[in-house]
Amino acid sequence: MRDDIAKLGTVLGVWAHPDDEAYLSGGLMALARDAGSRVACVTATRGEHGTGDPERWPPDRLAARRTVELDDCLRVLGVEEHHWLGYADGGCAEVPAAEAVARLCDLIDGIRPDTVVTFGPDGNTGHPDHRAVGRWTAAAVDRAAPAGTRLLQAAVTDDWAERWRPLNDRFDVFLPGFPVTCPEPALALHLQLTGELLERKVRALAAQATQTEALIAAMGADYPAWVADEAFVEAVPAVPPPCDRCWWDLSEARWHCAGPVEAIMVGR
């Protein structure tokens, strides 16, 4: 596992809200930092509407609190480089894409990542902010990243979704129609955290108490196992397929062509 992470080189994570980075890539970031790699994290919003108790946590107060919580979380993971985009929580889909992509291009120009991790087109949970950030990031990587940069998109495996379906349904983790799952062979990277590394990820998540305290208490002993998997697929390239009969193989990261369409005579 550690050798695979070291090969990722400089890692840039691009996420929508504080806690996305820890849930989906906390183990990856910690391992990369332990290997001596540079890790930078970008967060699009401060998550100011991420509460079921807006009287206790009005947006300004929650934004300030989540800013501190994210600092504490990243410190546990060893990540020292972080950038805010400053967009409104729940409003990423309304941000002009050209503006957001240009800002990410500027960051990519400065960081020169070897690997970028973010959401896939499904946004993992289906959240519109997640999906928008995934689109921006794919476009920015296509436009500005060095040749050979890998774009890894967070994925939900078939096995994980089936194992945790009761808890996911109980806590409304996913929006209706989600998650979009993928089989193990389609993964480009799959971390299954254990021991000290898993404990470290749980500590990082616990640092974001406004988001995790109640969930950790409700899940109890299941929580560490629930957050132990981190799965990624290679992104479908932004360039169009060679022909309309081509399809992208996630497991091989290349186009396959089904060949010419045969004309079938149905009748006259």
Helices and strands as residue ranges (DSSP letters): H 2-6, E 11-15, H 20-34, E 39-45, H 59-77, E 81-87, G 92-94, H 97-111, E 115-119, H 128-144, E 150-157, H 158-163, H 165-170, E 181-182, G 184-186, E 189-192, H 195-206, H 209-219, H 222-226, E 229-234, E 246-249, E 254-257
